Amino acid sequence: MKATETAAMEQAGKVNWVLFNPKTYATLLYFLLSLPLGIIYFTVAITGVVLSIGLTPIFIGIPLFFAVAKLLNGIVVFEQSMIRQILGLPAPSAAYPSNPRSEAGQNWLKRMVGGFDGALFIRNLLLVFLRFVTGIVFFVITVTAIALGLGFITLPVVHIILMNEIQVDILEKSLFSYFHIDWTYNQQYLLYVGVGLILFWIALRVVNGLMQVLRRVMYVDEPYQRESTSLMEEQVHEPIPSQYDEYEEDYPAQGVMRPAHREF
């Protein structure tokens, strides 16, 4: 049951018909914005951690450190929610504090210290660093792949404009001339546009594949796996009604001693 739900959730975020799916172009816009966002996240994380460590002797760094940990968690949650919005995944159920009354009477510093998780802080710091690296790599791959496809598609228009404006023939020494293929410009235009459409389709497929990689890097499916695990545990620990209960209800008088009546 757990494996089936996990597989269904993974399939829910897949993108089909990439050319006509709005998720594809939302992913494309996301990767174009990933470079500046990754730089901002990385700068905030490094600056906050270094300042909190440096200001620890004057006791300002201690609350600053917990504030940075809270901020890193907010960045990771924001990125995960953005990926869910793009892929159309449902929002996970909210986790409520186990004892809200005891936390209500504490000040903000005690609440920060009580809610601090060292393993979660290290994981969020690593995720922000990975978000910075993947933001650069995915931005370069996205721009290169899309520009290559659009370059071939718009090549006929560029050639016509250059020929009419400054009389420059960019197709004069093309591959057709090296292989002595006597094609007209219109035939070459059709070939370039066809190759450009194929490359653009491949580029969109690559962009969607990169989103699936980022989905796993940012632990987007972790809340769903945790929910399915807790549901399985509840089903395992749920008491199973015994068949003997129904048997006893159907025959309540069986096995009960009845008083004997003697007739005189």
C-alpha positions in Angstrom: 0.0 0.0 0.0 2.8 2.4 0.9 4.7 1.7 -2.3 1.6 2.2 -4.4 0.8 5.5 -2.8 4.4 6.7 -3.2 4.4 5.7 -6.9 1.1 7.4 -7.5 2.5 10.6 -5.9 5.6 10.5 -8.1 3.4 10.1 -11.2 1.2 13.0 -10.1 4.0 15.5 -10.6 5.1 14.2 -14.1 4.5 16.5 -17.0 3.0 15.1 -20.3 2.5 16.9 -23.6 5.3 19.3 -22.8 4.6 21.7 -25.7 1.1 22.5 -24.6 1.3 22.0 -20.8 1.4 25.2 -18.7 3.5 23.3 -16.1 6.4 23.2 -18.6 6.5 27.0 -19.1 6.1 27.6 -15.4 9.1 25.3 -14.8 11.0 27.2 -17.5 10.3 30.5 -15.8 11.3 29.0 -12.4 14.7 27.9 -13.7 15.2 31.4 -15.3 14.7 32.9 -11.8 16.7 30.1 -10.1 20.0 31.8 -10.5 19.2 35.1 -8.7 17.1 33.3 -6.1 20.0 30.8 -5.4 22.5 33.6 -5.1 20.2 35.5 -2.6 19.6 32.3 -0.5 23.3 31.4 -0.4 24.3 35.0 0.5 21.7 35.2 3.3 22.7 31.8 4.7 26.5 32.4 4.7 26.2 35.9 6.0 23.8 34.9 8.8 25.8 31.9 10.0 29.1 33.9 9.9 27.6 36.9 11.8 26.0 34.7 14.4 29.3 32.9 15.1 31.2 36.1 15.2 28.8 37.9 17.5 28.5 35.0 19.9 30.9 36.5 22.5 28.7 39.5 23.0 25.6 37.2 23.2 23.9 38.8 20.2 25.0 35.9 18.0 22.9 33.3 20.0 19.5 34.7 19.1 20.8 35.6 15.7 21.8 31.9 15.2 18.3 30.6 16.0 16.8 33.3 13.8 19.0 32.2 10.9 18.0 28.6 11.5 14.3 29.6 11.4 15.0 31.6 8.2 16.7 28.7 6.5 13.8 26.5 7.3 11.4 29.1 5.9 13.5 29.2 2.7 13.4 25.4 2.2 9.7 25.3 2.9 9.1 28.2 0.5 11.1 26.4 -2.3 9.2 23.1 -1.6 5.9 24.8 -1.8 6.8 26.6 -5.0 7.8 23.3 -6.6 4.5 21.7 -5.5 2.6 24.6 -7.0 4.4 24.2 -10.3 3.9 20.5 -10.5 0.3 20.6 -9.2 1.0 18.5 -6.1 -1.4 18.8 -3.1 -0.2 20.6 0.0 0.8 18.3 2.9 -1.2 18.4 6.1 0.0 20.9 8.6 1.8 19.7 11.7 0.5 21.1 15.0 2.6 21.5 18.2 2.1 18.7 20.7 1.6 21.0 23.7 0.6 24.5 22.5 -0.4 25.7 26.0 3.1 25.3 27.4 4.6 27.0 24.4 2.2 30.0 24.7 3.6 31.0 28.1 7.3 31.1 26.9 9.1 34.0 25.4 10.4 34.0 21.8 13.9 32.9 22.7 12.8 29.8 24.6 10.4 28.9 21.8 13.3 29.1 19.3 15.6 27.1 21.5 12.9 24.5 22.2 12.0 24.2 18.5 15.6 24.0 17.3 16.6 20.8 15.6 20.3 20.4 14.8 19.9 17.7 12.2 17.2 19.8 10.4 19.5 22.9 10.5 22.4 21.0 8.9 20.0 19.6 6.3 18.5 23.0 5.5 22.0 24.6 5.2 23.1 21.9 2.8 19.8 22.2 0.8 20.4 26.0 0.4 23.9 25.3 -0.8 22.6 22.7 -3.2 20.0 25.1 -4.3 22.7 27.6 -5.1 24.7 25.1 -7.1 21.8 23.6 -9.0 20.4 27.1 -9.6 23.6 27.9 -11.6 23.8 24.6 -13.4 20.1 24.4 -14.3 20.1 28.0 -15.4 22.9 27.4 -17.8 21.4 24.2 -19.2 18.0 25.8 -19.6 19.2 28.9 -21.4 21.5 26.9 -23.6 18.9 24.3 -24.6 16.1 26.8 -25.2 18.4 29.2 -27.1 19.6 26.4 -29.4 16.1 25.5 -30.3 14.8 29.0 -30.7 17.9 29.9 -32.7 17.2 27.4 -35.4 13.5 28.4 -35.4 14.2 32.1 -35.9 17.1 31.6 -38.3 15.0 32.2 -41.4 13.7 35.5 -40.0 17.2 36.6 -39.1 18.5 35.7 -42.5 15.7 37.7 -44.3 16.3 40.7 -42.1 20.0 40.7 -42.6 19.7 40.3 -46.4 17.2 43.1 -46.7 18.9 45.6 -44.3 22.7 45.2 -44.6 23.0 42.6 -47.5 24.7 40.0 -45.4 24.1 36.3 -46.4 24.7 34.2 -43.3 23.7 31.1 -45.2 26.2 31.6 -48.0 28.7 29.2 -46.5 26.5 26.7 -44.8 26.8 22.9 -44.6 24.8 22.6 -47.9 27.6 24.4 -49.8 30.3 22.1 -48.4 28.4 19.0 -49.5 27.4 20.6 -52.8 23.7 20.4 -52.1 21.8 22.9 -54.2 18.9 23.8 -52.0 16.9 27.0 -52.3 16.6 29.3 -49.3 13.0 28.2 -48.7 14.0 24.6 -48.5 16.7 25.4 -46.1 14.3 27.5 -44.0 11.9 24.5 -43.7 14.8 22.3 -42.6 16.1 24.7 -40.0 12.6 25.3 -38.6 12.0 21.6 -38.4 15.3 21.0 -36.6 14.6 23.9 -34.3 11.2 22.5 -33.3 12.7 19.2 -32.5 15.5 20.8 -30.4 12.9 23.0 -28.6 10.8 19.9 -27.8 13.9 18.2 -26.5 14.9 21.3 -24.5 11.4 21.3 -22.8 11.8 17.6 -21.9 15.2 18.4 -20.4 13.7 21.2 -18.4 11.0 18.9 -17.0 13.6 16.3 -16.2 15.6 18.8 -14.3 12.5 19.7 -12.3 12.1 16.1 -11.3 15.7 16.0 -10.1 15.2 19.2 -8.1 12.1 17.7 -6.6 14.1 14.9 -5.2 17.0 17.1 -4.1 14.7 19.4 -2.1 12.8 16.5 -0.4 9.4 17.6 -1.8 7.9 14.1 -1.4 9.1 13.7 2.2 5.8 14.9 3.8 3.7 12.5 1.7 6.0 9.6 2.6 5.7 10.5 6.2 1.9 10.7 6.0 1.7 7.3 4.3 4.0 5.8 7.0 1.9 7.2 9.8 -1.2 5.9 8.1 0.3 2.4 7.8 1.2 2.5 11.5 -2.3 3.4 12.5 -3.7 0.6 10.4 -1.2 -1.9 11.9 -2.0 -0.9 15.5 -5.8 -0.7 15.0 -7.4 -3.5 16.9 -8.9 -6.2 14.8 -12.4 -7.4 16.0 -12.4 -11.1 16.9 -14.8 -13.5 15.4 -15.5 -14.9 18.9 -17.1 -11.6 19.9 -19.8 -12.1 17.2 -20.1 -15.7 18.3 -20.7 -14.7 21.9 -23.3 -12.1 20.9 -25.2 -14.5 18.7 -25.2 -17.2 21.5 -25.3 -15.3 24.8 -26.8 -18.2 26.7 -24.3 -20.8 25.6 -22.1 -22.1 28.5 -24.3 -20.5 31.2 -25.5 -22.8 33.9 -29.3 -22.7 34.2 -31.1 -23.8 37.4 -32.8 -27.1 37.2 -36.6 -27.2 38.0 -37.9 -30.4 39.6 -41.5 -31.2 39.2 -43.3 -32.8 42.1 
